[in-house]
């Protein structure tokens, strides 16, 4: 479970940082000032926030649903462990 969450956190961090870094690199190559850096930063932050919101909605238990384990990344592992115990 920890590896799955670490992977998600790394993915979201890269989604936020890489577009700005790429924009900065292109700005240096073209001499276009900070415009592509700013565009990359806005795009990266938007993509990262969208991904975080999707992740939050996916992992938030629904009202009236007592078992929300099916929404979590480790749900398959838990289900197989429960079947082994029975």
PDB file of N, CA, C and O in Angstrom:
ATOM      1  N   UNK A   1       0.823  -1.185   0.000  1.00  0.00           N
ATOM      2  CA  UNK A   1       0.000   0.000   0.000  1.00  0.00           C
ATOM      3  C   UNK A   1       0.874   1.257   0.000  1.00  0.00           C
ATOM      4  O   UNK A   1       0.557   2.229  -0.687  1.00  0.00           O
ATOM      5  N   UNK A   2       1.953   1.247   0.753  1.00  0.00           N
ATOM      6  CA  UNK A   2       2.820   2.420   0.819  1.00  0.00           C
ATOM      7  C   UNK A   2       3.448   2.708  -0.539  1.00  0.00           C
ATOM      8  O   UNK A   2       3.605   3.868  -0.920  1.00  0.00           O
ATOM      9  N   UNK A   3       3.802   1.669  -1.259  1.00  0.00           N
ATOM     10  CA  UNK A   3       4.401   1.873  -2.581  1.00  0.00           C
ATOM     11  C   UNK A   3       3.401   2.490  -3.553  1.00  0.00           C
ATOM     12  O   UNK A   3       3.774   3.315  -4.387  1.00  0.00           O
ATOM     13  N   UNK A   4       2.140   2.095  -3.449  1.00  0.00           N
ATOM     14  CA  UNK A   4       1.110   2.659  -4.328  1.00  0.00           C
ATOM     15  C   UNK A   4       0.931   4.151  -4.053  1.00  0.00           C
ATOM     16  O   UNK A   4       0.838   4.951  -4.984  1.00  0.00           O
ATOM     17  N   UNK A   5       0.882   4.521  -2.775  1.00  0.00           N
ATOM     18  CA  UNK A   5       0.721   5.932  -2.434  1.00  0.00           C
ATOM     19  C   UNK A   5       1.962   6.734  -2.801  1.00  0.00           C
ATOM     20  O   UNK A   5       1.846   7.868  -3.266  1.00  0.00           O
ATOM     21  N   UNK A   6       3.144   6.166  -2.602  1.00  0.00           N
ATOM     22  CA  UNK A   6       4.377   6.856  -2.982  1.00  0.00           C
ATOM     23  C   UNK A   6       4.418   7.100  -4.487  1.00  0.00           C
ATOM     24  O   UNK A   6       4.867   8.151  -4.945  1.00  0.00           O
ATOM     25  N   UNK A   7       3.949   6.131  -5.238  1.00  0.00           N
ATOM     26  CA  UNK A   7       3.888   6.284  -6.688  1.00  0.00           C
ATOM     27  C   UNK A   7       2.926   7.400  -7.087  1.00  0.00           C
ATOM     28  O   UNK A   7       3.232   8.196  -7.975  1.00  0.00           O
ATOM     29  N   UNK A   8       1.774   7.458  -6.440  1.00  0.00           N
ATOM     30  CA  UNK A   8       0.801   8.514  -6.738  1.00  0.00           C
ATOM     31  C   UNK A   8       1.346   9.894  -6.400  1.00  0.00           C
ATOM     32  O   UNK A   8       1.189  10.837  -7.175  1.00  0.00           O
ATOM     33  N   UNK A   9       1.983  10.008  -5.251  1.00  0.00           N
ATOM     34  CA  UNK A   9       2.542  11.300  -4.838  1.00  0.00           C
ATOM     35  C   UNK A   9       3.637  11.738  -5.806  1.00  0.00           C
ATOM     36  O   UNK A   9       3.703  12.909  -6.181  1.00  0.00           O
ATOM     37  N   UNK A  10       4.486  10.811  -6.206  1.00  0.00           N
ATOM     38  CA  UNK A  10       5.556  11.131  -7.153  1.00  0.00           C
ATOM     39  C   UNK A  10       4.979  11.563  -8.496  1.00  0.00           C
ATOM     40  O   UNK A  10       5.447  12.530  -9.096  1.00  0.00           O
ATOM     41  N   UNK A  11       3.971  10.852  -8.961  1.00  0.00           N
ATOM     42  CA  UNK A  11       3.338  11.187 -10.237  1.00  0.00           C
ATOM     43  C   UNK A  11       2.745  12.591 -10.200  1.00  0.00           C
ATOM     44  O   UNK A  11       2.931  13.367 -11.138  1.00  0.00           O
ATOM     45  N   UNK A  12       2.040  12.919  -9.138  1.00  0.00           N
ATOM     46  CA  UNK A  12       1.412  14.241  -9.032  1.00  0.00           C
ATOM     47  C   UNK A  12       2.467  15.333  -8.932  1.00  0.00           C
ATOM     48  O   UNK A  12       2.316  16.396  -9.535  1.00  0.00           O
ATOM     49  N   UNK A  13       3.533  15.085  -8.177  1.00  0.00           N
ATOM     50  CA  UNK A  13       4.607  16.084  -8.064  1.00  0.00           C
ATOM     51  C   UNK A  13       5.261  16.341  -9.420  1.00  0.00           C
ATOM     52  O   UNK A  13       5.543  17.486  -9.773  1.00  0.00           O
ATOM     53  N   UNK A  14       5.498  15.274 -10.172  1.00  0.00           N
ATOM     54  CA  UNK A  14       6.091  15.449 -11.502  1.00  0.00           C
ATOM     55  C   UNK A  14       5.137  16.144 -12.456  1.00  0.00           C
ATOM     56  O   UNK A  14       5.565  16.937 -13.295  1.00  0.00           O
ATOM     57  N   UNK A  15       3.834  15.852 -12.337  1.00  0.00           N
ATOM     58  CA  UNK A  15       2.848  16.549 -13.172  1.00  0.00           C
ATOM     59  C   UNK A  15       2.878  18.047 -12.924  1.00  0.00           C
ATOM     60  O   UNK A  15       2.656  18.834 -13.844  1.00  0.00           O
ATOM     61  N   UNK A  16       3.153  18.447 -11.687  1.00  0.00           N
ATOM     62  CA  UNK A  16       3.174  19.865 -11.358  1.00  0.00           C
ATOM     63  C   UNK A  16       4.493  20.528 -11.760  1.00  0.00           C
ATOM     64  O   UNK A  16       4.497  21.680 -12.196  1.00  0.00           O
ATOM     65  N   UNK A  17       5.589  19.827 -11.620  1.00  0.00           N
ATOM     66  CA  UNK A  17       6.904  20.452 -11.797  1.00  0.00           C
ATOM     67  C   UNK A  17       7.428  20.399 -13.233  1.00  0.00           C
ATOM     68  O   UNK A  17       7.997  21.378 -13.717  1.00  0.00           O
ATOM     69  N   UNK A  18       7.245  19.287 -13.909  1.00  0.00           N
ATOM     70  CA  UNK A  18       7.855  19.121 -15.230  1.00  0.00           C
ATOM     71  C   UNK A  18       7.399  20.129 -16.282  1.00  0.00           C
ATOM     72  O   UNK A  18       8.239  20.614 -17.040  1.00  0.00           O
ATOM     73  N   UNK A  19       6.115  20.469 -16.368  1.00  0.00           N
ATOM     74  CA  UNK A  19       5.741  21.474 -17.385  1.00  0.00           C
ATOM     75  C   UNK A  19       6.423  22.827 -17.166  1.00  0.00           C
ATOM     76  O   UNK A  19       6.814  23.479 -18.134  1.00  0.00           O
ATOM     77  N   UNK A  20       6.571  23.256 -15.912  1.00  0.00           N
ATOM     78  CA  UNK A  20       7.254  24.524 -15.642  1.00  0.00           C
ATOM     79  C   UNK A  20       8.730  24.432 -16.003  1.00  0.00           C
ATOM     80  O   UNK A  20       9.292  25.360 -16.584  1.00  0.00           O
ATOM     81  N   UNK A  21       9.358  23.309 -15.656  1.00  0.00           N
ATOM     82  CA  UNK A  21      10.775  23.135 -16.002  1.00  0.00           C
ATOM     83  C   UNK A  21      10.980  23.081 -17.517  1.00  0.00           C
ATOM     84  O   UNK A  21      11.938  23.647 -18.042  1.00  0.00           O
ATOM     85  N   UNK A  22      10.087  22.406 -18.200  1.00  0.00           N
ATOM     86  CA  UNK A  22      10.171  22.345 -19.659  1.00  0.00           C
ATOM     87  C   UNK A  22       9.969  23.739 -20.264  1.00  0.00           C
ATOM     88  O   UNK A  22      10.676  24.122 -21.196  1.00  0.00           O
ATOM     89  N   UNK A  23       9.007  24.489 -19.733  1.00  0.00           N
ATOM     90  CA  UNK A  23       8.787  25.860 -20.209  1.00  0.00           C
ATOM     91  C   UNK A  23       9.995  26.740 -19.976  1.00  0.00           C
ATOM     92  O   UNK A  23      10.337  27.559 -20.828  1.00  0.00           O
ATOM     93  N   UNK A  24      10.643  26.585 -18.838  1.00  0.00           N
ATOM     94  CA  UNK A  24      11.852  27.357 -18.543  1.00  0.00           C
ATOM     95  C   UNK A  24      12.974  27.002 -19.519  1.00  0.00           C
ATOM     96  O   UNK A  24      13.672  27.884 -20.020  1.00  0.00           O
ATOM     97  N   UNK A  25      13.139  25.720 -19.779  1.00  0.00           N
ATOM     98  CA  UNK A  25      14.180  25.268 -20.708  1.00  0.00           C
ATOM     99  C   UNK A  25      13.942  25.826 -22.113  1.00  0.00           C
ATOM    100  O   UNK A  25      14.872  26.301 -22.766  1.00  0.00           O
ATOM    101  N   UNK A  26      12.687  25.763 -22.572  1.00  0.00           N
ATOM    102  CA  UNK A  26      12.368  26.294 -23.906  1.00  0.00           C
ATOM    103  C   UNK A  26      12.562  27.807 -23.934  1.00  0.00           C
ATOM    104  O   UNK A  26      13.042  28.349 -24.929  1.00  0.00           O
ATOM    105  N   UNK A  27      12.194  28.497 -22.847  1.00  0.00           N
ATOM    106  CA  UNK A  27      12.428  29.946 -22.774  1.00  0.00           C
ATOM    107  C   UNK A  27      13.913  30.270 -22.906  1.00  0.00           C
ATOM    108  O   UNK A  27      14.284  31.221 -23.593  1.00  0.00           O
ATOM    109  N   UNK A  28      14.751  29.488 -22.258  1.00  0.00           N
ATOM    110  CA  UNK A  28      16.198  29.722 -22.369  1.00  0.00           C
ATOM    111  C   UNK A  28      16.688  29.498 -23.794  1.00  0.00           C
ATOM    112  O   UNK A  28      17.534  30.245 -24.284  1.00  0.00           O
ATOM    113  N   UNK A  29      16.167  28.483 -24.453  1.00  0.00           N
ATOM    114  CA  UNK A  29      16.599  28.170 -25.824  1.00  0.00           C
ATOM    115  C   UNK A  29      16.129  29.224 -26.819  1.00  0.00           C
ATOM    116  O   UNK A  29      16.867  29.599 -27.730  1.00  0.00           O
ATOM    117  N   UNK A  30      14.894  29.704 -26.642  1.00  0.00           N
ATOM    118  CA  UNK A  30      14.321  30.650 -27.596  1.00  0.00           C
ATOM    119  C   UNK A  30      14.512  32.108 -27.191  1.00  0.00           C
ATOM    120  O   UNK A  30      14.309  33.013 -28.001  1.00  0.00           O
ATOM    121  N   UNK A  31      14.897  32.331 -25.952  1.00  0.00           N
ATOM    122  CA  UNK A  31      15.025  33.701 -25.463  1.00  0.00           C
ATOM    123  C   UNK A  31      13.689  34.406 -25.359  1.00  0.00           C
ATOM    124  O   UNK A  31      13.610  35.619 -25.557  1.00  0.00           O
ATOM    125  N   UNK A  32      12.650  33.671 -25.055  1.00  0.00           N
ATOM    126  CA  UNK A  32      11.298  34.230 -25.061  1.00  0.00           C
ATOM    127  C   UNK A  32      10.850  34.763 -23.709  1.00  0.00           C
ATOM    128  O   UNK A  32       9.668  35.057 -23.535  1.00  0.00           O
ATOM    129  N   UNK A  33      11.751  34.895 -22.754  1.00  0.00           N
ATOM    130  CA  UNK A  33      11.378  35.440 -21.449  1.00  0.00           C
ATOM    131  C   UNK A  33      10.640  34.403 -20.613  1.00  0.00           C
ATOM    132  O   UNK A  33      10.728  33.206 -20.883  1.00  0.00           O
ATOM    133  N   UNK A  34       9.936  34.848 -19.629  1.00  0.00           N
ATOM    134  CA  UNK A  34       9.309  33.895 -18.706  1.00  0.00           C
ATOM    135  C   UNK A  34       7.947  33.376 -19.161  1.00  0.00           C
ATOM    136  O   UNK A  34       7.247  32.748 -18.366  1.00  0.00           O
ATOM    137  N   UNK A  35       7.549  33.614 -20.401  1.00  0.00           N
ATOM    138  CA  UNK A  35       6.179  33.303 -20.808  1.00  0.00           C
ATOM    139  C   UNK A  35       5.898  31.809 -20.857  1.00  0.00           C
ATOM    140  O   UNK A  35       4.847  31.368 -20.393  1.00  0.00           O
ATOM    141  N   UNK A  36       6.794  31.039 -21.395  1.00  0.00           N
ATOM    142  CA  UNK A  36       6.550  29.595 -21.444  1.00  0.00           C
ATOM    143  C   UNK A  36       6.710  28.955 -20.067  1.00  0.00           C
ATOM    144  O   UNK A  36       6.057  27.956 -19.765  1.00  0.00           O
ATOM    145  N   UNK A  37       7.571  29.525 -19.238  1.00  0.00           N
ATOM    146  CA  UNK A  37       7.680  29.078 -17.848  1.00  0.00           C
ATOM    147  C   UNK A  37       6.352  29.274 -17.134  1.00  0.00           C
ATOM    148  O   UNK A  37       5.861  28.371 -16.457  1.00  0.00           O
ATOM    149  N   UNK A  38       5.771  30.468 -17.291  1.00  0.00           N
ATOM    150  CA  UNK A  38       4.484  30.749 -16.654  1.00  0.00           C
ATOM    151  C   UNK A  38       3.380  29.863 -17.206  1.00  0.00           C
ATOM    152  O   UNK A  38       2.550  29.355 -16.452  1.00  0.00           O
ATOM    153  N   UNK A  39       3.369  29.677 -18.507  1.00  0.00           N
ATOM    154  CA  UNK A  39       2.370  28.808 -19.118  1.00  0.00           C
ATOM    155  C   UNK A  39       2.519  27.372 -18.609  1.00  0.00           C
ATOM    156  O   UNK A  39       1.527  26.717 -18.290  1.00  0.00           O
ATOM    157  N   UNK A  40       3.747  26.891 -18.535  1.00  0.00           N
ATOM    158  CA  UNK A  40       3.996  25.547 -18.019  1.00  0.00           C
ATOM    159  C   UNK A  40       3.609  25.409 -16.563  1.00  0.00           C
ATOM    160  O   UNK A  40       3.068  24.379 -16.160  1.00  0.00           O
ATOM    161  N   UNK A  41       3.880  26.438 -15.761  1.00  0.00           N
ATOM    162  CA  UNK A  41       3.516  26.398 -14.340  1.00  0.00           C
ATOM    163  C   UNK A  41       2.001  26.344 -14.163  1.00  0.00           C
ATOM    164  O   UNK A  41       1.486  25.572 -13.354  1.00  0.00           O
ATOM    165  N   UNK A  42       1.299  27.169 -14.929  1.00  0.00           N
ATOM    166  CA  UNK A  42      -0.173  27.160 -14.838  1.00  0.00           C
ATOM    167  C   UNK A  42      -0.722  25.805 -15.287  1.00  0.00           C
ATOM    168  O   UNK A  42      -1.595  25.235 -14.632  1.00  0.00           O
ATOM    169  N   UNK A  43      -0.210  25.300 -16.396  1.00  0.00           N
ATOM    170  CA  UNK A  43      -0.666  23.999 -16.886  1.00  0.00           C
ATOM    171  C   UNK A  43      -0.351  22.895 -15.876  1.00  0.00           C
ATOM    172  O   UNK A  43      -1.208  22.059 -15.592  1.00  0.00           O
ATOM    173  N   UNK A  44       0.868  22.884 -15.332  1.00  0.00           N
ATOM    174  CA  UNK A  44       1.266  21.852 -14.381  1.00  0.00           C
ATOM    175  C   UNK A  44       0.453  21.886 -13.105  1.00  0.00           C
ATOM    176  O   UNK A  44       0.031  20.842 -12.607  1.00  0.00           O
ATOM    177  N   UNK A  45       0.230  23.076 -12.573  1.00  0.00           N
ATOM    178  CA  UNK A  45      -0.572  23.184 -11.355  1.00  0.00           C
ATOM    179  C   UNK A  45      -2.019  22.773 -11.608  1.00  0.00           C
ATOM    180  O   UNK A  45      -2.643  22.135 -10.760  1.00  0.00           O
ATOM    181  N   UNK A  46      -2.548  23.133 -12.756  1.00  0.00           N
ATOM    182  CA  UNK A  46      -3.915  22.735 -13.091  1.00  0.00           C
ATOM    183  C   UNK A  46      -4.021  21.219 -13.222  1.00  0.00           C
ATOM    184  O   UNK A  46      -4.943  20.613 -12.676  1.00  0.00           O
ATOM    185  N   UNK A  47      -3.092  20.608 -13.934  1.00  0.00           N
ATOM    186  CA  UNK A  47      -3.113  19.150 -14.101  1.00  0.00           C
ATOM    187  C   UNK A  47      -2.925  18.436 -12.769  1.00  0.00           C
ATOM    188  O   UNK A  47      -3.608  17.449 -12.495  1.00  0.00           O
ATOM    189  N   UNK A  48      -2.015  18.921 -11.945  1.00  0.00           N
ATOM    190  CA  UNK A  48      -1.788  18.300 -10.643  1.00  0.00           C
ATOM    191  C   UNK A  48      -2.991  18.420  -9.723  1.00  0.00           C
ATOM    192  O   UNK A  48      -3.355  17.459  -9.046  1.00  0.00           O
ATOM    193  N   UNK A  49      -3.610  19.592  -9.694  1.00  0.00           N
ATOM    194  CA  UNK A  49      -4.803  19.774  -8.859  1.00  0.00           C
ATOM    195  C   UNK A  49      -5.963  18.924  -9.353  1.00  0.00           C
ATOM    196  O   UNK A  49      -6.710  18.365  -8.549  1.00  0.00           O
ATOM    197  N   UNK A  50      -6.120  18.822 -10.665  1.00  0.00           N
ATOM    198  CA  UNK A  50      -7.170  17.974 -11.224  1.00  0.00           C
ATOM    199  C   UNK A  50      -6.946  16.514 -10.806  1.00  0.00           C
ATOM    200  O   UNK A  50      -7.888  15.817 -10.431  1.00  0.00           O
ATOM    201  N   UNK A  51      -5.701  16.069 -10.876  1.00  0.00           N
ATOM    202  CA  UNK A  51      -5.374  14.700 -10.482  1.00  0.00           C
ATOM    203  C   UNK A  51      -5.639  14.497  -8.985  1.00  0.00           C
ATOM    204  O   UNK A  51      -6.171  13.460  -8.590  1.00  0.00           O
ATOM    205  N   UNK A  52      -5.273  15.477  -8.151  1.00  0.00           N
ATOM    206  CA  UNK A  52      -5.539  15.371  -6.716  1.00  0.00           C
ATOM    207  C   UNK A  52      -7.037  15.314  -6.425  1.00  0.00           C
ATOM    208  O   UNK A  52      -7.477  14.538  -5.577  1.00  0.00           O
ATOM    209  N   UNK A  53      -7.812  16.123  -7.118  1.00  0.00           N
ATOM    210  CA  UNK A  53      -9.265  16.101  -6.913  1.00  0.00           C
ATOM    211  C   UNK A  53      -9.867  14.768  -7.334  1.00  0.00           C
ATOM    212  O   UNK A  53     -10.732  14.233  -6.642  1.00  0.00           O
ATOM    213  N   UNK A  54      -9.417  14.228  -8.465  1.00  0.00           N
ATOM    214  CA  UNK A  54      -9.887  12.903  -8.892  1.00  0.00           C
ATOM    215  C   UNK A  54      -9.547  11.840  -7.862  1.00  0.00           C
ATOM    216  O   UNK A  54     -10.369  10.977  -7.556  1.00  0.00           O
ATOM    217  N   UNK A  55      -8.346  11.903  -7.335  1.00  0.00           N
ATOM    218  CA  UNK A  55      -7.900  10.939  -6.335  1.00  0.00           C
ATOM    219  C   UNK A  55      -8.726  11.062  -5.054  1.00  0.00           C
ATOM    220  O   UNK A  55      -9.084  10.055  -4.442  1.00  0.00           O
ATOM    221  N   UNK A  56      -9.025  12.293  -4.654  1.00  0.00           N
ATOM    222  CA  UNK A  56      -9.816  12.520  -3.449  1.00  0.00           C
ATOM    223  C   UNK A  56     -11.231  11.994  -3.619  1.00  0.00           C
ATOM    224  O   UNK A  56     -11.756  11.327  -2.727  1.00  0.00           O
ATOM    225  N   UNK A  57     -11.848  12.284  -4.748  1.00  0.00           N
ATOM    226  CA  UNK A  57     -13.209  11.802  -4.990  1.00  0.00           C
ATOM    227  C   UNK A  57     -13.237  10.278  -5.020  1.00  0.00           C
ATOM    228  O   UNK A  57     -14.163   9.659  -4.496  1.00  0.00           O
ATOM    229  N   UNK A  58     -12.238   9.683  -5.623  1.00  0.00           N
ATOM    230  CA  UNK A  58     -12.167   8.225  -5.720  1.00  0.00           C
ATOM    231  C   UNK A  58     -12.026   7.573  -4.349  1.00  0.00           C
ATOM    232  O   UNK A  58     -12.565   6.489  -4.128  1.00  0.00           O
ATOM    233  N   UNK A  59     -11.313   8.212  -3.429  1.00  0.00           N
ATOM    234  CA  UNK A  59     -11.029   7.611  -2.130  1.00  0.00           C
ATOM    235  C   UNK A  59     -11.890   8.134  -0.998  1.00  0.00           C
ATOM    236  O   UNK A  59     -11.627   7.823   0.164  1.00  0.00           O
ATOM    237  N   UNK A  60     -12.914   8.922  -1.304  1.00  0.00           N
ATOM    238  CA  UNK A  60     -13.826   9.413  -0.283  1.00  0.00           C
ATOM    239  C   UNK A  60     -14.998   8.460  -0.174  1.00  0.00           C
ATOM    240  O   UNK A  60     -15.655   8.168  -1.173  1.00  0.00           O
ATOM    241  N   UNK A  61     -15.272   7.964   1.047  1.00  0.00           N
ATOM    242  CA  UNK A  61     -16.405   7.049   1.199  1.00  0.00           C
ATOM    243  C   UNK A  61     -17.725   7.768   0.923  1.00  0.00           C
ATOM    244  O   UNK A  61     -17.899   8.935   1.273  1.00  0.00           O
ATOM    245  N   UNK A  62     -18.631   7.062   0.302  1.00  0.00           N
ATOM    246  CA  UNK A  62     -19.956   7.603   0.000  1.00  0.00           C
ATOM    247  C   UNK A  62     -20.838   7.490   1.232  1.00  0.00           C
ATOM    248  O   UNK A  62     -20.678   6.570   2.033  1.00  0.00           O
ATOM    249  N   UNK A  63     -21.760   8.414   1.383  1.00  0.00           N
ATOM    250  CA  UNK A  63     -22.713   8.341   2.501  1.00  0.00           C
ATOM    251  C   UNK A  63     -23.605   7.131   2.321  1.00  0.00           C
ATOM    252  O   UNK A  63     -24.045   6.820   1.213  1.00  0.00           O
ATOM    253  N   UNK A  64     -23.863   6.457   3.422  1.00  0.00           N
ATOM    254  CA  UNK A  64     -24.735   5.294   3.377  1.00  0.00           C
ATOM    255  C   UNK A  64     -24.031   4.025   2.950  1.00  0.00           C
ATOM    256  O   UNK A  64     -24.653   2.964   2.912  1.00  0.00           O
ATOM    257  N   UNK A  65     -22.773   4.102   2.632  1.00  0.00           N
ATOM    258  CA  UNK A  65     -22.006   2.937   2.222  1.00  0.00           C
ATOM    259  C   UNK A  65     -21.029   2.610   3.344  1.00  0.00           C
ATOM    260  O   UNK A  65     -20.047   3.324   3.544  1.00  0.00           O
ATOM    261  N   UNK A  66     -21.297   1.535   4.072  1.00  0.00           N
ATOM    262  CA  UNK A  66     -20.477   1.218   5.233  1.00  0.00           C
ATOM    263  C   UNK A  66     -19.124   0.650   4.850  1.00  0.00           C
ATOM    264  O   UNK A  66     -18.177   0.742   5.632  1.00  0.00           O
ATOM    265  N   UNK A  67     -19.008   0.059   3.652  1.00  0.00           N
ATOM    266  CA  UNK A  67     -17.742  -0.527   3.230  1.00  0.00           C
ATOM    267  C   UNK A  67     -17.207   0.235   2.034  1.00  0.00           C
ATOM    268  O   UNK A  67     -17.710   0.082   0.921  1.00  0.00           O
ATOM    269  N   UNK A  68     -16.184   1.060   2.257  1.00  0.00           N
ATOM    270  CA  UNK A  68     -15.611   1.850   1.170  1.00  0.00           C
ATOM    271  C   UNK A  68     -14.266   1.301   0.733  1.00  0.00           C
ATOM    272  O   UNK A  68     -13.529   1.987   0.025  1.00  0.00           O
ATOM    273  N   UNK A  69     -13.925   0.084   1.135  1.00  0.00           N
ATOM    274  CA  UNK A  69     -12.606  -0.452   0.826  1.00  0.00           C
ATOM    275  C   UNK A  69     -12.420  -0.688  -0.672  1.00  0.00           C
ATOM    276  O   UNK A  69     -11.284  -0.791  -1.135  1.00  0.00           O
ATOM    277  N   UNK A  70     -13.498  -0.775  -1.432  1.00  0.00           N
ATOM    278  CA  UNK A  70     -13.375  -0.993  -2.864  1.00  0.00           C
ATOM    279  C   UNK A  70     -12.828   0.207  -3.612  1.00  0.00           C
ATOM    280  O   UNK A  70     -12.428   0.089  -4.770  1.00  0.00           O
ATOM    281  N   UNK A  71     -12.806   1.370  -2.957  1.00  0.00           N
ATOM    282  CA  UNK A  71     -12.324   2.586  -3.609  1.00  0.00           C
ATOM    283  C   UNK A  71     -10.842   2.830  -3.401  1.00  0.00           C
ATOM    284  O   UNK A  71     -10.274   3.730  -4.020  1.00  0.00           O
ATOM    285  N   UNK A  72     -10.212   2.056  -2.552  1.00  0.00           N
ATOM    286  CA  UNK A  72      -8.814   2.319  -2.207  1.00  0.00           C
ATOM    287  C   UNK A  72      -7.879   1.477  -3.047  1.00  0.00           C
ATOM    288  O   UNK A  72      -8.266   0.409  -3.520  1.00  0.00           O
ATOM    289  N   UNK A  73      -6.633   1.948  -3.245  1.00  0.00           N
ATOM    290  CA  UNK A  73      -5.684   1.204  -4.073  1.00  0.00           C
ATOM    291  C   UNK A  73      -5.383  -0.196  -3.571  1.00  0.00           C
ATOM    292  O   UNK A  73      -5.032  -1.067  -4.366  1.00  0.00           O
ATOM    293  N   UNK A  74      -5.513  -0.439  -2.255  1.00  0.00           N
ATOM    294  CA  UNK A  74      -5.176  -1.747  -1.718  1.00  0.00           C
ATOM    295  C   UNK A  74      -6.400  -2.640  -1.558  1.00  0.00           C
ATOM    296  O   UNK A  74      -6.324  -3.644  -0.851  1.00  0.00           O
ATOM    297  N   UNK A  75      -7.532  -2.311  -2.192  1.00  0.00           N
ATOM    298  CA  UNK A  75      -8.760  -3.079  -1.999  1.00  0.00           C
ATOM    299  C   UNK A  75      -8.627  -4.511  -2.493  1.00  0.00           C
ATOM    300  O   UNK A  75      -9.189  -5.416  -1.877  1.00  0.00           O
ATOM    301  N   UNK A  76      -7.906  -4.747  -3.577  1.00  0.00           N
ATOM    302  CA  UNK A  76      -7.737  -6.099  -4.090  1.00  0.00           C
ATOM    303  C   UNK A  76      -6.988  -6.955  -3.085  1.00  0.00           C
ATOM    304  O   UNK A  76      -7.334  -8.118  -2.875  1.00  0.00           O
ATOM    305  N   UNK A  77      -5.972  -6.392  -2.469  1.00  0.00           N
ATOM    306  CA  UNK A  77      -5.206  -7.116  -1.474  1.00  0.00           C
ATOM    307  C   UNK A  77      -6.090  -7.455  -0.285  1.00  0.00           C
ATOM    308  O   UNK A  77      -6.052  -8.584   0.204  1.00  0.00           O
ATOM    309  N   UNK A  78      -6.872  -6.521   0.183  1.00  0.00           N
ATOM    310  CA  UNK A  78      -7.746  -6.771   1.332  1.00  0.00           C
ATOM    311  C   UNK A  78      -8.788  -7.840   1.011  1.00  0.00           C
ATOM    312  O   UNK A  78      -9.057  -8.708   1.841  1.00  0.00           O
ATOM    313  N   UNK A  79      -9.368  -7.787  -0.172  1.00  0.00           N
ATOM    314  CA  UNK A  79     -10.368  -8.784  -0.537  1.00  0.00           C
ATOM    315  C   UNK A  79      -9.762 -10.180  -0.575  1.00  0.00           C
ATOM    316  O   UNK A  79     -10.380 -11.132  -0.099  1.00  0.00           O
ATOM    317  N   UNK A  80      -8.559 -10.317  -1.135  1.00  0.00           N
ATOM    318  CA  UNK A  80      -7.934 -11.633  -1.199  1.00  0.00           C
ATOM    319  C   UNK A  80      -7.533 -12.109   0.180  1.00  0.00           C
ATOM    320  O   UNK A  80      -7.590 -13.309   0.448  1.00  0.00           O
ATOM    321  N   UNK A  81      -7.126 -11.208   1.072  1.00  0.00           N
ATOM    322  CA  UNK A  81      -6.799 -11.600   2.438  1.00  0.00           C
ATOM    323  C   UNK A  81      -8.048 -12.086   3.157  1.00  0.00           C
ATOM    324  O   UNK A  81      -7.997 -13.079   3.883  1.00  0.00           O
ATOM    325  N   UNK A  82      -9.176 -11.396   2.963  1.00  0.00           N
ATOM    326  CA  UNK A  82     -10.423 -11.820   3.589  1.00  0.00           C
ATOM    327  C   UNK A  82     -10.867 -13.190   3.100  1.00  0.00           C
ATOM    328  O   UNK A  82     -11.381 -13.986   3.885  1.00  0.00           O
ATOM    329  N   UNK A  83     -10.678 -13.479   1.817  1.00  0.00           N
ATOM    330  CA  UNK A  83     -11.064 -14.771   1.283  1.00  0.00           C
ATOM    331  C   UNK A  83     -10.182 -15.878   1.849  1.00  0.00           C
ATOM    332  O   UNK A  83     -10.654 -16.991   2.081  1.00  0.00           O
ATOM    333  N   UNK A  84      -8.904 -15.576   2.072  1.00  0.00           N
ATOM    334  CA  UNK A  84      -7.994 -16.569   2.660  1.00  0.00           C
ATOM    335  C   UNK A  84      -8.368 -16.892   4.088  1.00  0.00           C
ATOM    336  O   UNK A  84      -8.192 -18.026   4.534  1.00  0.00           O
ATOM    337  N   UNK A  85      -8.884 -15.906   4.817  1.00  0.00           N
ATOM    338  CA  UNK A  85      -9.237 -16.116   6.217  1.00  0.00           C
ATOM    339  C   UNK A  85     -10.504 -16.925   6.381  1.00  0.00           C
ATOM    340  O   UNK A  85     -10.699 -17.543   7.428  1.00  0.00           O
ATOM    341  N   UNK A  86     -11.360 -16.944   5.397  1.00  0.00           N
ATOM    342  CA  UNK A  86     -12.644 -17.644   5.523  1.00  0.00           C
ATOM    343  C   UNK A  86     -12.549 -19.097   5.262  1.00  0.00           C
ATOM    344  O   UNK A  86     -13.554 -19.805   5.334  1.00  0.00           O
TER     345      UNK A  86
END
